[in-house]
Amino acid sequence: MKRELLEGDRRGVVSIREFVPERAVAGVARRLYGEPCSSCPMGHRIELEPDEPSVVEYRWKVGGAWHAVRAE
């Protein structure tokens, strides 16, 4: 299916890198499977309270800065 570009639209490329908390896992994924995998410090927080909003957060540290995805 061909998509027509609208005025102001631009084409782009998305690169995806997989992050794992263990260096050994990243090494095996790269060498055996050719996966673009890197290791970095990671953490998560899951709060499931019956009378409060639930919170799920995943975080990782890349380039000296912490990044996170959070859902409430």
Protein Blocks (a to p, Z undefined) as FASTA:
>chain_A
ZZdddehiacdddddddddfbfklmmmmmmmnopacddddddddddddfkbccddddddd
eehiacddddZZ
